[in-house]
């Protein structure tokens, strides 16, 4: 991976791939691509009848397994196919704990169970798992074996207290990370869900936590994720970064508001000696800003932090941080994705501390003397001669206790989001990012989960503006070997990151797709491999220009259709391009004049052209053309023939008279059945039931052709045998 260039992010373009359809699942609704279903590349584990909440994931690449924590169960799935060769462990709450939970007024089925919240690797053979335990958190060790061929999946009988590791309430968010046999957790530590703290448990050191009942440290937080990011080449400087959202501090905002935060802790923090005993002494927090600049300096803020993904770079000390935000406003729903770099974050933590001062007791930057060593600095040989935090001077501990917040916020790269969505009914919830090697460079492809059970597939391209998104499926995601794993309340799904076959069978369509995973190989749109040596390979993600990439543009076969319409009725000319970024244009002309499509009778839709109140002058040839990135291609040629109303009625009346004079036919004849309707009655109901309504082009064409064949055959001697009597 390479460093992400800030200039690239300012000029990004969002790519939209396949259109989704809605199908019904036995337990809920999913958005699933029809092409995906036909190609059988969606694999789903539909869950157990007595379980739910498949939300806690752990990927074990060495063993090729996906661990999933759910209600009363832990699963081990095969990464190649999650529907086969999976193992499960049942770990319910004890009956006595369930009874206590019920007596406390909790819901027996939705809350009084053991919801798995922590699933972390402990060593090469064991995992550490924790659950809510029916409002009595519990933890245990899970044996998984050392090698992939070891078929071991067993829960150790020893159960530990899970307080400070897992929340009591399954609805509360928790974030955890296990490093060097020490568990870092941001969670609630009491039954009522009021004592939120950041803990470090397990290991050889005494448990440590944030200051209790001090809103300057934490103010009703909701933890999102925890990450270890090295500060330097010296392991003693390693820091733990926490991402969460919380209520704004008193005086920080007029009225009640939510702010997104990033917090830091030193990994070697042991607490204070006389003050802040068994409490963090290096905890600092800063506000994460994700906003759209507005007029007169008034910005639109997205303050509800939902998820964070760290994209690794060549320098492990400087990953790129992708963060998903939503609005906390009751006026409109909106979502955004902002990017941050570690240089800006470290600059804020080295800046002024927030301090309340002045006649109005407002938050201002601290202007006094900052004690040495600077609060928040890890004790190490790199930044001073202090061995542990217990050796820090009292004035440093006192200052750290009263100044946990930084005054300056952390702004995103280029001071604006890379994606903003405010005109939709869903909000972003989660994100994972995959770096893809393409013919003309590297691209970050984002998979963004929504609260409607869909996934948006987005690629950033260094030109144009951000627009259009792709919708696929579900909530929680993990990327492994070109696979996307998704968890929901009812099950787990697996799908590939690329489906190049859905982009059609032409070079132009493959090129216009601008999917970094795919390229035209001379015969089809297939998976792109950077190391492959193929002269016919064509891919242009940056520009998407088929004119420079494809040599078969004039060889495409044009689809030609004949559509019949009835005068004073309506008809619909269907034409929908594969790409949802393409703009559709219509042209029409008859033998005598050009058809003016600007009239109000002509209504353009995403699916085609609707013509209302047809007249004879509308007969002619119509071309449907798609334009994308300056490239125009004709998708469809439609010949429209408008039938005169008087002529049609005359033909129908004469045909009815002929049918009335025909002899009665045996109803048991295989030619006609009692349920057979006269063809022209069906046509009349289609054409005249609603003179201004919609007439389906294909059905109308078939009926009119049938009518013409009947007219030609009236002089045949056997035509009476082809019709049923009027009584039928």
C-alpha positions in Angstrom: 0.0 0.0 0.0 1.1 3.5 -0.7 0.6 6.8 1.1 -2.8 8.2 0.3 -2.5 11.6 -1.5 -4.6 14.4 -0.1 -5.0 15.9 -3.6 -6.6 12.7 -4.8 -9.3 12.9 -2.2 -10.5 16.3 -3.2 -11.4 15.1 -6.7 -13.1 11.8 -6.2 -15.7 10.1 -8.1 -18.1 7.4 -6.9 -18.8 4.5 -9.1 -22.1 2.6 -9.1 -22.2 -1.0 -10.3 -25.2 -3.4 -10.4 -28.9 -2.7 -9.8 -30.5 -4.6 -6.9 -33.9 -6.3 -6.6 -35.9 -7.0 -3.5 -36.7 -10.6 -2.7 -38.3 -12.2 0.4 -36.3 -14.2 2.8 -38.0 -16.5 5.3 -37.1 -14.2 8.2 -36.8 -10.7 6.7 -36.2 -8.8 3.5 -32.8 -8.6 1.7 -31.6 -6.6 -1.2 -29.9 -9.1 -3.5 -28.7 -8.8 -7.1 -30.5 -10.9 -9.7 -27.2 -11.5 -11.5 -25.7 -12.6 -8.2 -28.5 -15.2 -7.6 -28.2 -16.5 -11.2 -24.4 -16.9 -10.9 -24.7 -18.6 -7.5 -22.0 -16.5 -5.9 -23.9 -15.5 -2.8 -23.6 -17.9 0.1 -25.8 -17.6 3.1 -26.0 -19.2 6.5 -29.6 -18.5 7.6 -29.0 -18.9 11.3 -30.6 -21.0 14.0 -34.2 -20.7 15.1 -33.1 -20.2 18.8 -30.3 -17.6 18.0 -29.9 -14.1 16.6 -27.6 -11.1 16.6 -24.7 -12.4 14.4 -22.7 -9.3 14.9 -19.3 -10.1 16.6 -16.7 -11.2 14.0 -13.1 -12.5 14.2 -11.2 -13.5 11.1 -8.5 -16.3 11.5 -6.6 -16.3 8.2 -4.0 -18.9 9.3 -6.7 -21.5 10.1 -9.1 -20.3 7.3 -11.9 -19.8 9.7 -14.4 -17.0 10.5 -15.6 -16.9 14.1 -18.9 -15.3 14.8 -20.5 -14.5 18.1 -24.3 -14.5 18.4 -27.1 -15.0 20.9 -26.2 -18.0 23.1 -23.9 -19.4 20.4 -20.4 -19.2 18.9 -19.8 -20.3 15.3 -16.7 -21.3 13.3 -17.2 -21.0 9.6 -15.1 -22.2 6.7 -13.8 -19.0 4.9 -14.2 -20.7 1.5 -17.9 -21.5 2.0 -19.7 -20.5 5.2 -22.7 -22.8 4.5 -20.5 -25.9 4.7 -18.3 -27.4 7.4 -19.2 -25.1 10.2 -19.0 -25.8 13.9 -21.0 -24.3 16.7 -20.9 -24.1 20.5 -24.0 -23.4 22.6 -23.3 -21.1 25.6 -26.5 -19.9 27.1 -27.0 -18.0 30.4 -27.8 -20.2 33.4 -31.5 -20.6 34.3 -30.9 -18.8 37.6 -29.4 -15.8 35.9 -32.3 -15.7 33.4 -34.8 -15.7 36.3 -32.9 -12.9 38.0 -32.9 -10.9 34.8 -36.6 -11.4 34.3 -37.3 -10.4 37.9 -35.4 -7.2 37.3 -37.9 -6.2 34.6 -35.9 -7.2 31.5 -37.3 -8.9 28.5 -36.8 -12.7 28.8 -36.3 -13.4 25.1 -34.6 -10.2 23.9 -32.4 -9.3 26.8 -32.1 -12.2 29.3 -29.7 -14.3 27.2 -25.9 -14.5 26.6 -25.1 -12.2 23.7 -21.5 -12.6 22.7 -19.8 -9.2 22.6 -16.1 -9.9 22.8 -14.3 -12.4 20.5 -10.5 -11.8 20.6 -7.4 -14.0 19.9 -5.6 -14.8 23.2 -2.7 -17.0 21.9 -2.1 -19.5 19.1 -4.5 -22.1 20.5 -7.2 -20.1 22.4 -9.6 -17.2 22.0 -11.0 -15.0 24.7 -14.8 -14.6 24.5 -17.2 -12.6 26.7 -21.0 -12.3 26.7 -23.7 -10.4 28.5 -24.8 -13.5 30.5 -28.4 -12.2 31.0 -27.2 -8.9 32.6 -24.4 -10.8 34.4 -21.3 -10.6 32.1 -19.2 -13.7 31.8 -16.0 -14.6 30.0 -14.2 -17.8 29.1 -11.4 -19.3 26.9 -12.2 -21.0 23.7 -9.8 -23.6 22.4 -9.5 -23.7 18.6 -6.3 -25.7 18.1 -2.9 -24.7 16.7 -3.1 -25.9 13.1 -5.9 -25.7 10.5 -6.2 -29.5 10.5 -6.8 -29.6 14.2 -10.6 -30.1 14.5 -10.8 -28.4 17.9 -13.6 -26.1 18.9 -14.3 -26.3 22.6 -15.2 -23.9 25.4 -13.1 -24.2 28.6 -15.2 -25.0 31.7 -13.7 -22.2 33.8 -15.9 -19.1 33.6 -14.6 -15.7 34.6 -16.4 -12.5 35.7 -17.0 -10.3 32.7 -17.5 -7.0 34.4 -15.4 -4.3 32.7 -15.1 -6.5 29.6 -18.6 -6.9 28.3 -21.6 -4.7 28.8 -24.6 -5.9 30.8 -27.2 -4.7 28.3 -27.0 -6.3 24.8 -28.2 -3.1 23.2 -25.1 -1.1 24.3 -22.0 -0.9 22.1 -18.7 -2.2 23.2 -15.2 -2.0 21.7 -12.3 -4.3 22.7 -8.8 -5.2 21.7 -6.5 -7.9 23.2 -2.8 -7.3 23.0 0.0 -9.1 24.9 -2.6 -11.0 27.0 -4.1 -7.7 28.1 -7.7 -6.7 27.2 -8.6 -3.1 26.4 -12.3 -2.5 26.5 -14.6 0.5 26.3 -17.9 -0.6 27.8 -20.5 -0.1 30.5 -19.6 -1.5 33.9 -22.9 -1.6 35.8 -26.4 -3.0 35.6 -28.0 0.4 35.0 -25.7 1.3 32.1 -24.5 4.5 33.7 -20.8 3.8 34.6 -19.0 3.9 31.3 -15.3 3.4 31.3 -12.2 2.4 29.4 -10.7 -0.7 31.1 -7.5 -2.7 30.8 -7.9 -6.2 32.4 -6.2 -9.6 32.3 -2.4 -9.7 32.1 0.1 -9.3 34.9 -0.9 -5.8 35.9 -3.6 -4.6 38.2 -6.8 -3.7 36.3 -7.0 0.0 35.4 -9.8 2.3 34.2 -10.8 5.9 33.5 -11.8 8.3 36.3 -15.3 7.5 37.6 -18.2 9.9 37.6 -16.3 12.8 35.9 -18.0 14.1 32.7 -14.8 15.8 31.6 -13.3 12.3 31.0 -16.3 10.5 29.6 -19.9 11.8 29.2 -22.3 8.9 28.4 -20.1 7.5 25.6 -20.8 4.9 23.0 -17.6 3.1 22.0 -17.0 2.2 18.4 -13.5 0.7 18.0 -10.1 0.3 19.6 -6.7 0.2 17.7 -3.0 -0.1 18.5 -1.0 2.5 16.5 2.8 2.7 17.1 4.2 6.1 17.9 7.8 5.4 17.1 10.2 2.5 16.6 10.4 2.1 20.3 7.6 -0.3 21.6 7.5 1.7 24.9 5.9 4.6 23.0 3.0 2.5 21.6 -0.4 4.0 22.1 -4.0 2.7 22.2 -6.5 4.8 20.3 -10.2 4.7 21.0 -13.0 6.0 18.8 -16.3 6.8 20.4 -19.1 9.4 20.5 -20.5 11.0 23.6 -22.5 13.9 24.9 -20.8 17.3 24.6 -19.2 18.5 27.8 -20.9 21.2 29.9 -20.3 24.6 28.2 -18.9 23.0 25.1 -22.1 23.4 23.1 -25.3 25.4 23.4 -27.9 22.8 24.4 -27.6 19.0 24.2 -25.3 17.7 21.4 -23.3 14.7 20.5 -19.6 14.9 19.6 -17.4 12.3 17.9 -14.1 11.7 19.8 -10.7 10.0 19.5 -9.0 9.1 22.7 -5.4 8.0 23.3 -3.8 5.9 26.1 -0.2 4.8 26.6 0.1 1.0 26.4 2.6 1.0 29.4 0.4 3.2 31.6 0.3 1.7 35.1 -1.7 4.5 36.8 -0.5 7.1 39.4 1.3 6.6 42.7 -0.6 8.9 45.1 -3.3 10.2 42.8 -5.2 8.4 40.0 -4.2 5.1 41.5 -5.3 2.3 39.1 -6.6 5.0 36.8 -5.2 6.1 33.5 -2.7 8.9 33.7 -2.1 9.4 30.0 -5.7 9.6 28.8 -6.5 12.4 26.4 -9.4 13.0 24.0 -10.1 15.3 21.1 -13.1 16.0 18.9 -13.4 14.5 15.5 -15.0 16.9 13.1 -16.7 15.8 9.9 -18.6 18.7 8.3 -19.6 20.3 5.0 -18.5 23.9 4.8 -21.4 26.3 4.4 -22.1 29.9 3.6 -20.9 32.5 6.1 -18.8 30.0 7.9 -21.8 27.9 9.1 -21.0 24.2 8.6 -23.3 21.2 8.5 -21.9 18.7 11.0 -22.1 14.9 11.1 -21.4 14.2 14.7 -22.7 10.6 15.3 -19.6 8.4 14.7 -20.7 5.0 13.6 -17.7 3.0 12.5 -13.9 3.3 11.8 -11.6 1.4 9.4 -7.8 1.8 9.4 -6.2 1.4 6.0 -2.6 0.3 6.4 0.2 2.1 4.5 3.9 1.4 4.0 4.5 3.1 7.4 2.7 1.3 10.2 2.8 4.4 12.3 0.6 6.4 9.8 -2.5 4.5 8.7 -5.3 6.3 6.9 -8.5 6.4 9.0 -11.9 6.0 7.3 -14.7 7.1 9.6 -18.5 6.9 9.0 -20.7 9.6 10.5 -24.4 10.4 10.6 -26.4 13.4 11.7 -28.0 13.9 15.1 -30.5 16.3 13.7 -34.2 15.7 13.8 -34.7 17.8 10.7 -33.0 15.7 8.1 -31.1 12.4 7.9 -27.6 12.4 6.5 -24.5 10.3 6.4 -20.9 11.1 5.5 -17.4 9.4 5.2 -14.4 11.4 6.3 -10.7 10.6 6.1 -8.0 11.4 8.7 -4.3 11.1 8.8 -2.2 10.4 12.0 -0.1 13.6 11.5 -3.2 15.8 12.1 -4.2 13.7 15.1 -0.8 13.8 16.7 -0.6 17.6 16.0 -3.9 18.1 18.0 -2.7 16.0 20.9 0.5 18.1 21.0 -1.6 21.3 20.9 -3.3 23.3 23.7 -5.4 21.6 26.4 -9.1 22.6 26.9 -9.5 24.7 30.0 -12.6 26.4 31.6 -11.9 30.0 32.5 -13.3 33.5 32.2 -16.4 35.2 33.6 -18.7 32.8 31.7 -16.6 29.8 32.6 -16.2 28.8 28.9 -13.8 26.4 27.4 -10.7 28.2 26.2 -7.1 27.0 25.3 -4.9 26.6 28.3 -2.4 29.5 28.4 -0.5 28.6 31.6 2.6 26.6 32.2 2.3 22.9 31.2 4.2 20.6 33.6 7.0 18.4 32.5 6.9 15.7 31.1 3.9 16.8 29.1 0.7 15.0 30.2 -0.2 12.3 27.7 3.5 11.4 27.0 4.4 7.8 27.5 7.2 7.1 30.0 10.1 5.8 27.9 13.7 6.5 26.9 12.5 8.4 23.9 10.7 11.2 25.7 12.4 11.6 29.1 13.9 9.4 31.8 10.8 8.2 33.7 10.5 4.5 34.0 6.7 4.2 34.7 3.7 6.5 35.2 4.0 5.9 38.9 7.3 7.9 38.8 5.6 11.0 37.3 5.6 14.2 39.4 2.4 14.9 41.3 1.8 18.1 39.3 1.7 16.1 36.1 -0.9 13.7 37.5 -3.0 16.6 38.9 -2.9 18.4 35.5 -3.8 15.2 33.6 -6.8 14.6 35.9 -8.3 18.1 35.3 -7.4 18.5 31.6 -8.3 15.3 29.7 -9.6 17.1 26.6 -7.8 19.0 23.9 -9.0 22.4 22.7 -8.4 22.0 19.0 -10.5 19.4 17.0 -9.2 17.0 14.4 -10.3 18.0 10.9 -10.5 15.5 8.0 -8.3 15.6 5.0 -9.2 18.6 2.9 -11.6 19.7 5.6 -14.6 18.0 4.0 -16.1 14.6 3.6 -15.4 12.4 0.6 -18.9 11.1 0.6 -22.2 12.8 1.7 -25.7 11.3 1.4 -28.7 13.3 2.6 -31.4 12.5 0.0 -32.0 8.9 0.9 -34.0 6.9 3.5 -31.0 5.1 4.9 -28.0 6.0 7.0 -24.4 4.6 7.0 -23.5 2.2 9.8 -20.2 0.5 8.9 -17.3 0.5 6.5 -14.5 -1.7 5.2 -12.0 -0.7 2.5 -10.0 -2.8 0.0 -7.0 -1.4 -1.9 -7.2 -2.6 -5.5 -4.3 -2.6 -8.0 -5.6 -1.5 -11.5 -3.9 -0.9 -14.8 -3.5 2.8 -14.1 -2.8 2.8 -10.4 -4.2 1.8 -7.0 -7.8 2.5 -5.9 -9.5 2.3 -2.5 -12.8 0.5 -2.9 -15.2 1.1 0.0 -18.0 -1.2 1.2 -20.4 0.9 3.3 -23.1 -0.8 5.3 -26.5 0.9 5.9 -29.3 0.6 8.5 -31.6 -0.7 5.8 -29.6 -3.9 5.2 -27.7 -2.8 2.1 -24.0 -2.2 1.2 -22.8 0.6 -0.9 -19.8 -0.2 -3.1 -17.8 2.9 -3.8 -14.5 3.6 -5.6 -12.6 6.9 -5.5 -11.3 8.2 -8.8 -9.1 11.3 -9.0 -11.4 13.4 -11.1 -15.0 14.7 -11.2 -17.2 14.8 -8.1 -18.6 12.2 -5.7 -22.0 10.9 -6.9 -23.9 7.6 -7.3 -23.6 4.5 -5.1 -24.2 0.8 -5.4 -26.5 -1.2 -3.0 -25.9 -4.8 -2.2 -26.7 -6.3 1.3 -26.6 -6.3 5.2 -24.6 -4.9 8.2 -21.3 -6.2 9.4 -18.4 -6.9 7.1 -14.9 -8.3 6.9 -12.7 -8.6 3.8 -10.6 -11.7 3.1 -9.3 -13.2 -0.1 -11.6 -11.1 -2.3 -14.6 -12.1 -0.2 -17.1 -10.0 1.8 -18.6 -11.5 5.0 -21.7 -9.9 6.3 -23.6 -10.4 9.6 -27.1 -9.5 10.5 -29.7 -10.2 13.2 -30.7 -13.5 11.5 -27.6 -14.9 9.8 -24.3 -14.6 8.0 -23.7 -14.1 4.2 -20.6 -14.3 2.0 -20.1 -12.8 -1.4 -17.2 -12.0 -3.8 -16.0 -8.4 -4.1 -16.1 -8.6 -7.9 -18.6 -10.0 -10.4 -17.2 -8.9 -13.7 -19.6 -11.1 -15.7 -22.5 -8.7 -15.0 -21.0 -5.9 -17.1 -22.1 -7.3 -20.4 -20.3 -9.0 -23.3 -18.8 -5.9 -25.0 -15.6 -4.1 -24.4 -17.3 -0.7 -24.1 -19.6 -1.9 -21.3 -16.7 -3.4 -19.4 -14.6 -0.2 -19.8 -17.5 2.1 -18.8 -18.1 0.0 -15.6 -14.8 1.4 -14.3 -14.5 -1.4 -11.7 -10.9 -1.7 -10.6 -11.5 -5.5 -10.1 -12.4 -6.1 -13.8 -10.8 -5.6 -17.3 -11.6 -6.6 -20.9 -9.4 -9.5 -21.9 -10.3 -9.6 -25.6 -13.3 -12.0 -25.3 -15.1 -11.1 -22.0 -15.1 -8.8 -18.9 -13.0 -10.8 -16.4 -11.0 -10.5 -13.2 -8.0 -8.1 -13.5 -4.7 -9.5 -12.3 -1.8 -7.0 -12.2 0.8 -9.7 -12.9 -0.9 -11.1 -15.9 0.8 -10.5 -19.3 -2.0 -10.1 -21.8 -1.8 -7.7 -24.7 -5.5 -7.6 -25.2 -6.3 -6.5 -21.6 -8.2 -3.3 -21.5 -9.0 -1.2 -18.4 -9.4 2.6 -17.9 -10.6 3.4 -14.3 -9.5 7.0 -14.4 -11.3 8.1 -17.6 -13.5 5.2 -18.6 -13.0 6.0 -22.3 -14.0 3.1 -24.6 -12.9 5.1 -27.7 -9.2 4.7 -26.7 -9.5 1.1 -25.3 -11.9 -0.8 -27.5 -11.6 -1.7 -31.2 -14.9 -3.5 -31.6 -17.2 -0.5 -31.1 -18.8 -0.7 -34.6 -19.4 -4.5 -34.4 -22.3 -4.4 -31.8 -25.6 -5.7 -33.0 -28.4 -3.1 -32.6 -31.6 -4.4 -31.1 -34.6 -3.6 -33.3 -38.2 -3.8 -32.1 -41.6 -3.1 -33.6 -44.2 -1.6 -31.2 -47.9 -1.0 -32.0 -50.0 1.7 -30.3 -53.7 2.7 -30.4 -54.6 6.3 -31.3 -55.6 8.4 -28.2 -54.1 5.7 -25.9 -50.7 5.6 -24.3 -47.7 3.4 -25.0 -44.3 2.8 -23.3 -41.0 2.3 -25.1 -38.8 0.4 -22.7 -35.0 1.2 -22.7 -32.7 0.9 -19.7 -28.9 1.1 -19.9 -26.8 -1.3 -17.9 -24.8 1.5 -16.3 -26.8 3.7 -13.8 -24.4 6.6 -14.5 -25.4 6.8 -18.1 -27.7 9.5 -19.4 -30.4 8.3 -21.8 -31.5 10.4 -24.8 -34.3 9.7 -27.3 -34.6 10.7 -30.9 -37.6 10.2 -33.2 -38.6 10.9 -36.7 -41.2 9.8 -39.3 -41.1 9.7 -43.0 -42.3 13.3 -43.3 -40.9 15.1 -40.2 -38.9 15.0 -37.0 -41.0 14.0 -34.0 -40.8 16.7 -31.3 -40.1 14.9 -28.1 -40.2 18.1 -26.1 -44.0 18.0 -25.9 -45.6 17.3 -22.5 -47.0 14.1 -23.9 -43.5 12.6 -24.0 -42.4 11.6 -20.5 -38.8 10.3 -20.0 -38.2 7.9 -17.2 -35.2 5.8 -16.0 -36.9 2.8 -17.7 -37.8 4.3 -21.0 -40.1 6.8 -22.8 -43.8 7.1 -22.0 -46.0 8.6 -24.8 -49.4 9.8 -23.8 -52.4 10.5 -26.1 -51.0 8.8 -29.2 -51.7 10.3 -32.6 -51.0 9.2 -36.1 -48.1 11.6 -36.5 -46.3 9.8 -33.7 -45.7 6.8 -36.0 -42.0 6.5 -36.9 -38.6 5.4 -35.7 -37.3 6.0 -32.2 -33.6 5.6 -31.1 -32.6 5.1 -27.5 -29.0 6.4 -26.9 -26.9 6.3 -23.8 -24.2 8.9 -23.1 -21.5 8.4 -20.5 -18.1 10.1 -20.1 -18.6 11.7 -23.6 -19.2 8.3 -25.2 -22.5 7.7 -27.0 -23.9 4.4 -28.1 -27.3 3.5 -29.5 -29.0 0.8 -27.3 -32.3 0.3 -29.1 -34.2 1.1 -32.3 -38.0 1.1 -32.0 -40.4 1.3 -34.9 -43.8 2.6 -33.6 -46.9 2.1 -35.6 -50.0 4.0 -34.4 -53.3 2.3 -35.3 -56.2 4.5 -36.3 -59.1 4.2 -33.8 -61.9 4.2 -36.5 -60.1 1.5 -38.5 -59.6 -0.7 -35.4 -63.3 -0.3 -34.3 -64.5 -1.2 -37.8 -62.4 -4.3 -37.9 -63.5 -5.4 -34.5 -67.2 -4.9 -35.3 -67.0 -6.9 -38.5 -65.2 -9.6 -36.7 -67.9 -9.8 -34.0 -70.6 -10.0 -36.6 -68.8 -12.9 -38.3 -68.4 -14.6 -34.9 -72.2 -14.2 -34.2 -73.1 -16.0 -37.5 -70.7 -18.9 -37.0 -72.2 -22.3 -36.1 -72.2 -23.6 -32.5 -69.1 -25.6 -31.9 -68.6 -28.6 -29.6 -67.2 -27.2 -26.4 -65.3 -30.4 -25.8 -63.3 -29.8 -28.9 -59.6 -29.5 -28.2 -59.4 -26.4 -30.3 -61.5 -24.3 -27.8 -62.3 -24.7 -24.1 -65.1 -23.1 -22.0 -62.6 -20.8 -20.4 -61.3 -19.5 -23.8 -61.9 -15.8 -24.2 -62.4 -14.2 -27.6 -59.1 -12.7 -28.7 -60.6 -9.3 -29.6 -62.3 -8.9 -26.3 -59.0 -9.2 -24.6 -57.6 -6.7 -27.0 -60.6 -4.3 -26.4 -60.1 -4.5 -22.6 -56.4 -3.7 -23.2 -56.8 -0.9 -25.6 -60.0 0.9 -24.5 -60.6 0.2 -20.8 -58.6 3.4 -20.0 -58.1 5.6 -23.1 -55.4 7.6 -21.3 -53.8 4.7 -19.5 -50.7 2.7 -20.1 -50.7 0.0 -22.8 -47.9 -2.6 -22.7 -46.0 -2.5 -26.0 -45.3 -6.2 -26.3 -48.9 -7.3 -25.5 -50.4 -4.7 -27.9 -48.0 -5.8 -30.7 -49.0 -9.4 -30.3 -52.8 -8.6 -30.3 -52.5 -6.4 -33.4 -50.6 -9.0 -35.3 -53.3 -11.5 -34.3 -55.9 -9.1 -35.6 -54.1 -8.7 -38.9 -53.9 -12.5 -39.3 -57.7 -12.8 -38.6 -58.5 -10.1 -41.2 -56.5 -12.0 -43.8 -58.2 -15.2 -43.1 -61.8 -14.1 -43.2 -62.3 -15.4 -46.8 -61.1 -18.8 -45.8 -63.8 -21.5 -45.8 -62.6 -22.8 -42.5 -62.6 -19.6 -40.6 -65.9 -20.4 -38.8 -64.2 -23.4 -37.1 -61.5 -21.1 -35.6 -63.9 -19.2 -33.3 -66.0 -20.1 -30.4 -69.7 -19.1 -30.3 -70.6 -15.8 -28.6 -72.2 -17.7 -25.7 -68.7 -18.7 -24.7 
